Amino acid sequence: MELTRLKKRSTASNPTRLTLPNNGMIGWLLIAAVVIGFLLVWEHASQTRMISRLFYPPPSVIAQTLSKWFTTTEWQEILLPTLRRLAGGFVFGMLIGYVGGLFIGYSATLYRYADPILSFIHPMPKIALLPLALVVFGLGDTPHRIVIGLAAFFPMVINTTAGVRAINPNYFAIGKVYHVRPLTVFRRVLIPGSLPSVVSGLRLSFNSSFVITIAIELNSARDGLGHVVWLAWETMRTEYLFAGVFLIALIGVIATSILRYLHRSILRWQT
Amino acid sequence: MGIVCERVGYTYALPRGKSLTTLQNISFSVATGEFVALVGPSGCGKSTLLKLMADLLPVTEGAIRFTDAGSNRLQVGMVFQQFGVYPWLNVLDNVLIGLESYSISLAEKRERAYETIKSVHLSGFESAYPHQLSGGMQQRVNIARALVSQAPILLMDEPFGSLDAQTRLLMQEELMMIWESERKTVVYVTHDIDEALLLSDRVLVMSHRPGIIKADITVPISRPRHLNDIDNPTVRELRWQIWNLLDLKNDLPPQTQHG
């Protein structure tokens, strides 16, 4: 997080902002130095048994594990199922949440009925619904995707609704004054006007469904990163554990930067 | 096209069966090509009256009619004080909204929009976004949209209220020039007495709770006007007459009077 923030500041177009000269480069170097230094100390301490090699395997061993996953077909049972589950649930729940949010935000009547229900279910940790989903949908991946989808749905529907409702009434009044067709109002007012809130909803939605994906895998899947990490703990294969956690973090970082990029490119009209 | 308001009232429902009357028994007419200013303290319902004319709110009492209704596609164009330009659309697209209901080719729409943008001195800014423009320029976009729509009636809700004093004068002067050349029927809401006197043929003075029209004053300045035309004894006296009519002192909340 701090990494990207530093970078952003250095490339910001506003030259009046108080910043150290060239701090982007210095920041990167500093961070790289700290990380490399930490890894070297860890490597040395683990190799010389200053710390438990069983609990804290040397980074080189973790790196070897990672490269083994990706040079063989192992990644197809580790990384791929997680991505598949996540994508299936997230895309589905997010899209339904988005479309639902547009309508709930636009229609006062719909909002009056939907809001109390959504507000009631939203704060609930969606993982608590997993057993129920297993009862209703049986074993297999369907209940998983449904729960992941629900986790994606709620932040999205709530943010989209809020985004639509936050659109200044004048923007709709202009549409009415100049007899703009409803479909055009949807396209030119509703969708762009709610976008700032929708984009933050998208980020929350991804985070939420990613957390649930890993939680489900820890708990009740037979493949995927969460499963690997849990199995590694049970069998004390800590290099698997660290490698798995590293990949989980990496997915988060990559997704966050994609969404951040999206945010910046979509919302160029904001100051 | 002119406007006739006959005993117009506006009452809206509050929760628990209560209701609030913000306008009562408002009758006046605006002739075709006339510039009328509505002046009143904040909260007197002048913006509500404008919204009723624009059909943005339903008239709950009386009626509003347009006279000499021609074959115009749109009857009213509106200029808001704030949130009048879409921040996510560039200047051209913002202006084009005024032509959304016209069934003419996009090329023709763009041509008309370019022309109107030129007439409000924004040429070259067609692809700029509102956040890149000053407040005055944003209001030019707002006005351009109303002009391009070719609506014969222009409803303006304190269009220059949030501009700095110098920009406001400049915009007032330009609005006068636009009005001279287009002769639209204008209803102009403001709480600035000088602005009302400078721009309008008639000033309607309103008071509040519920809003009524207290006076209908004809401004004795010939056209075309200039910014210094309001700087003469007759108009200055008129200004104080309106000020007294507004009776702002008696509008202070009771606790202030007692305290």
HADDOCK unambig.tbl for C-alpha pairs under 7 A between the chains (distance, minus, plus):
assign (segid A and resid 168 and name CA) (segid B and resid 83 and name CA) 6.97 0.50 0.50
assign (segid A and resid 170 and name CA) (segid B and resid 83 and name CA) 6.11 0.50 0.50
assign (segid A and resid 170 and name CA) (segid B and resid 84 and name CA) 6.59 0.50 0.50
assign (segid A and resid 171 and name CA) (segid B and resid 83 and name CA) 6.85 0.50 0.50
assign (segid A and resid 171 and name CA) (segid B and resid 84 and name CA) 6.88 0.50 0.50
assign (segid A and resid 171 and name CA) (segid B and resid 86 and name CA) 6.96 0.50 0.50
assign (segid A and resid 173 and name CA) (segid B and resid 56 and name CA) 6.68 0.50 0.50
assign (segid A and resid 177 and name CA) (segid B and resid 54 and name CA) 6.64 0.50 0.50
assign (segid A and resid 177 and name CA) (segid B and resid 76 and name CA) 6.96 0.50 0.50
assign (segid A and resid 177 and name CA) (segid B and resid 77 and name CA) 6.60 0.50 0.50
assign (segid A and resid 178 and name CA) (segid B and resid 74 and name CA) 6.89 0.50 0.50
assign (segid A and resid 178 and name CA) (segid B and resid 98 and name CA) 5.62 0.50 0.50
assign (segid A and resid 178 and name CA) (segid B and resid 101 and name CA) 6.79 0.50 0.50
assign (segid A and resid 179 and name CA) (segid B and resid 101 and name CA) 5.68 0.50 0.50
assign (segid A and resid 180 and name CA) (segid B and resid 100 and name CA) 5.58 0.50 0.50
assign (segid A and resid 180 and name CA) (segid B and resid 101 and name CA) 5.83 0.50 0.50
assign (segid A and resid 192 and name CA) (segid B and resid 88 and name CA) 6.63 0.50 0.50
assign (segid A and resid 269 and name CA) (segid B and resid 87 and name CA) 6.38 0.50 0.50
assign (segid A and resid 269 and name CA) (segid B and resid 88 and name CA) 5.29 0.50 0.50
assign (segid A and resid 269 and name CA) (segid B and resid 129 and name CA) 6.40 0.50 0.50
assign (segid A and resid 271 and name CA) (segid B and resid 131 and name CA) 6.15 0.50 0.50
